[in-house]
Amino acid sequence: MAFLNRIILSLLAALPLVGCFSDFEPDIESTPVLCLNSLITAGEPVQVSVTRTWRWSEGNPDDTYHPIDIDIADADVSLIVNGKFVERLTFTQSDNGYDPGTPFYKLINVYQSTYCPRSGDTVMLRAVSDRYGEATAQVTVPDPVPIDKVDVKVKDFSDNTHIWQGDYSMSLGFRVWFTDPADATDYYLFETDHTESHFTDAPDGERAQEYIMSMWVDYTREPLFTEHVSALESVFSDTSGYTIFSDRQISGKNYPLNVSVDNITYIYYNPDDDPALGDMAITLSLCSISDSYYYHVLSVWHANDGISGVLGGVGLGDPVYAASNVSTGAGVVAAVAKSTFKVRLLDIIGQQSNYVTQ
Amino acid sequence: MKRFLISLLAFATLGVAWATGITVRAVNSPAERVFARIMHQSGKNFVYASDLLKGVKVTIDVTDADLTTVLTQMFSSTDIDWKIRGNNIMLVRRPAPPVRMVTVSGFVRESGTGEALAGVYVSDPSSRSVTATNAMGFYSLSLPMKSGLRLKATYPGYIEALTGSLQPKGNLTVDIEMVPDGKLLQEVQVLGSRNHTIAMESSSIGSLNVGTDHILRTPVILGEKDVIKTLQLEPGVSAGIEGMAGMYVHGGNTDENLYMLDNIPLYQVNHLGGMFSAFNTEAMRNVDFYKSSFPAKYDGRLSSYIDVHTKDGSMEAHHGSVKLGLTSGEFNIDGPIWKDHTSYSVALRRSWLDILSIPICAVANKFVKYEKYSVGYAFSDLNAKITHRFSPRSRAYAMLYYGDDYLRITQSFDKDKLNADYDEEKTRMRWGNLVASAGWNYVISPRIFMELTGAYSRYSSRLLRSEENGNITDGKRTTFTIDKVISDNNINDWIVKADFDYRPHQAHTINFGAGYTRHSFLPSRTSRHLATETLETQVDDRVTAYSADEFNAYFGGDWRPLSQLRIGYGLHGSLFRIDGRTHHGLSPRLSARWTPAEGWAVKAGYSRTVQYVHQLIQSSISLPTDQWVPVIGSQKPQTADKIAAGVYWSDNRGYTISVEGFWKWMRNLIEYADDYYLLPPETAWSGKMTTGTGTAKGIDFKISKEFGKITGQLSYSLLWADRCYPGRNGGRPFPARFDNRHKINIMANWRINSKWELTAAWTGMSGNRYTLATQCWYDPSLAPWHYEMLLRTDVNNYRLPFYHRLDLSCRRNTRHGYWDFSLYNAYCNMNTIAVTREYRDELVDGQWQLIPTFQKIKLIPVIPSVSYTWLF
């Protein structure tokens, strides 16, 4: 919960202490409209989710037991690239990015193209529904901005190897260098991830494994990640998890992003020299994102943690809306181009303890 | 020959007739009857207006006298003048001899304390001349010089004062003392009401004078008596959010009210987010409130002017009070430093919410093992004033006001352990006002009163937040990150001004004056300090501080050309210079009162107002983050034109009925634009705003009874208020947030006897406007956290349910003070202040489900409170 929420609640508690809530249905008419959501990546087919908006009290499309159906399966969805009609998208099903079998996995209905946009393309999506009308949105696919180099500083390295072949803890400080193109306003998203844990049943019955037991990414050292936060919000608000930024302070410059990954505990056990192991890495991604992506995430931060959003949320100000670039005001058509850099943990360990990586 | 003889005869007859004397005797006889005998003897006709001789009686005793002698003697004791023209005697009323006028001036003060009383109506019943005292209690009346003059002074809460018989031989100084009704025996009734006089006598529309007595009798939440909450009961004034001391006058915004402390502007007038106002009732004498037609002296805000006059302190004896309430305590004392020359007044108030929070936090922390949480809030204010009378004509004062709010929140994890990760967050917020002023009043002549004032007014807020986390090993800090942010926001005004009251004629009062204010604005400057064991950075933002020069001059008057007609007029001119640009404003004022019949008054007026500074408001509660900023860049000053008209009726039993209508047009209003928060924070605040227009119209109806054992008022207001900005709501007009269409207030006070007094106040109004988004769209999952995506809707598209509540209070006077018991929201109707979208648990088909629902947030149940005030 944002810090400002706490303050507001403290003040409300200092008010006469008690309030109450009562359910009701406001006598306001509202009409559903089409919603388009799509994240376009250069070189991949376009997938767009076409849904309708719903009245809050109607239900929840993500409800486990009784989800409401908001998918629009009979829409006419067109793809227009650089002003020219390319194709009519087909309705299909796609996974939602989670692995099958995991609790969050589910199939989602999307419209998909065969055409794969390129960086620099201006992509327009147009959906028409007999019942909900028309929605259009346009986005330009950004060019990827490469990571020039990454400086790694190792802190608090510790070799705790007893049972396993490797049991290490450390903190890593990264300076991720990149050069912002000077030509236009650019928007970025920075992400940190690590390669997935790996388990193999070795022939002798022992289980080879490699995993990161814990890792905490500290983004607070990079001021660009809080450039959207006003002074007062920095006093009250929570900024964790938000790593979008623009080039307004670094336009055309070579700049290092400062990110720290702390409390890394890396376990490694490879008795039979499984070649699949030993590649655990921390992946640093610099994503060039469209303005629609940037403003949407920014508005969500303001809605959740900004002063305006918190006050609006408790009825003391106007609501803060999530930004949309769709003509109906519902949905986001965004684009991304990603550059990645992998920092292999065994290389780090090798430098620290003269451990010879395999 | 024949013709010659006839002529000679006629000439001889005429000559005889002329030569023949007139003999008349009459004692106190009707003039017409005597005229008949003179006409018969003289052959002359009397020519006169029919009403000239009405009731005229003459006494004459002449024998064989010529006509001139007869006429001279007959009219000597009357105001009739005569002239012989041919065969006619012309009669006219003799011009009245010039009456010598004298000026009677002086001060009206409270008996026992010597406290100056502003707004007292002083009149001469014989000549029907009337005037009002100014803020310093000074009055001046031009009256015909005659013996037996008696002046009458009327003022709410005070017994009517009548001077002894005056025998003026030249200009007179007469100081009047008035006795508060609370000091009278019960059977003596107060038969004066300033508001009754304002309604019936003045040309002002929508004006009110509120005495502390009235404020103290108004039931309020937690028993914290408050002038703003008293004014909220007036028609045309919306209160805003439940329980708050907000004021939205005639569809205006909260920053369109100019709050003044002894005519010095005060920028932040709230404590605790607006729950209490910054004005300590015990430090006040009375309050002038203007909402429709404004005196020329005031300008700078669009909607209303509230001038709080503070106590001078008694010149005769020490008085004081101590009040203990549920949320705060007060200590007030005043008295003479040098009897009849110098007095002091000190009022101190402090809340003890922070003290109450200590045990609450202690209990809470006892149940949480590794986390310590403490929160404390307090507000305090101090009013101090010293007044010195150099002579009956010369007086000086120095006044200080200091108001302060302080919020402290600390949260820590495991700081006390020898080996642990720790995290500590501290927030300190302090905000408040400082006003220091000094003034000198001088009666230059009985007709000219002068006041010179110098003042400094400051509002400041400072927010400090520090977060420190790290690791402690064996009691030593090994790693750490310290993030410290300090934000300052302030406004400073240096003010000098001179005001004059001039009474050239008994039917004419003129006010004029000029002033200069040096403004300094610092809208939220922030510095950030980040330190780790290896890094230390300091970042200061690029907020621009502004300085501005404001000059103003005004000229206004109150003129009564006819006994039934009174005209108020004025012009206020101002210049505002900032960043090399100079804005100017001319604010004409005109109002008139016509009395078509006894007990009736009809008024109409026009006012223009100009506003150069405004507050950036993000919410409908008062926050220290609300910054005052000037017009800059291409912005233009906000202006409002308002026309108002009203009909008033009163009788001598104390009832006054008024119906006032108004229509207001506002231009260059400034508001945050849609999606302003998406702009970079370093964007100048002016770039986040949109400029637009607004209109407000409505009718205020009020019945009041201001004196007697049972007093009270019933009011109803009808209001339409809307706004239109190119950058909001897609450029479409939308209703203002506090467009409360209907508002009803009923308040009654019953003084049962000298010990007990009951007050009840009922408020009912159409709910506030609210922006309620009902449609949602599917989250594209681009942000790190899930959020309900809302489809944008029209601004203020929903009206909250009808608001109503009843407040009761009871006062019990004791030998040394009084108890005040009150019930806020006596029948516990918790009113809706907002609507949220929430989930409720519901059993569906044997499984618990979260069902999305709209919920009303209802606040403030019945709140009893008690306080005791000890008077000494």
Interface residues (C-beta under 8 A of the other chain):
Chain A: F3 R6 I7 S10 L11 A14 L15 P16 V18 G19 C20 F21 S22 D23 F24 E25 P26 I28 S30 T31 P32 V33 C35 N37 S38 L39 S49 T51 T53 W54 R55 W56 S57 E58 G59 N60 P61 D63 Y65 H66 I70 D156 T220 R221 P223 E227 H228 V229 S230 A231 L232 E233 S234 V235 F236 G241 Y242 S246 R248 Y293 Y295 H296 V297 L298 S299 V300 W301 H302 A303 N304 G306 I307 S308 G309 L311 G313 V314 G315 L316 G317 D318 P319 V320 Y321 A322 A323 S324 T328 G329 A330 G331 V332 A334
Chain B: I221 L222 I241 G243 L272 G273 M275 L353 V375 Y377 L407 I409 E425 T427 L463 L464 R465 T479 T481 D483 V485 S487 S524 R525 T526 R528 L530 T532 L535 V539 D541 Q618 S619 S620 I621 T625 D675 Y677 L678 P680 P681 Y770 T771 L772 A773 T774 Q775 C776 W777 Y778 P780 L782 A783 P784 W785 Y787 E788 M789 L790 L791 R792 T793 V795 N797 Y798 Y824 M830 I833 A834 V835 T836 R837 E838 R840 V844 D845 Q847 Q849 L850 I851 P852 T853 F854 Q855 K856 I857 K858 L859 I860 P861 I863
